[in-house]
Amino acid sequence: MILEAVMLQVKPGEEEAYEAAFRQASPIIAATPGYIRHQLQRCLETPGKYLLLIEWETLEAHTVNFRGSPAYGEWKALLHHFYDPFPTVEHFERVETT
């Protein structure tokens, strides 16, 4: 399992519209082969700051299956205009399990 982690900063005053757009975009990513689950967390200390966590079966499920698909264009159109600055996407793999 690969964990995609993205710290998002939404433009001031756009939080409500962003959350509505994210709800609309969620089924788009969920339909991707290799997708497992995702969650969006709102920061309590910093207005407009969010943490997006997405679990994928493999790195390629994200980088090829999703980003290489027409669905990514829909996702991008719904969400990318809310971000300032544009976020950095990072991928993690579990080192130890308990």
Secondary structure, 3 states (H helix, E strand, C coil): CEEEEEEEEECCCCHHHHHHHHHHHHHHHHCCCCEEEEEEEECCCCCCEEEEEEEECCHHHHHHHHCCCHHHHHHHHHHHHHECCCCCEEEEECCCCC
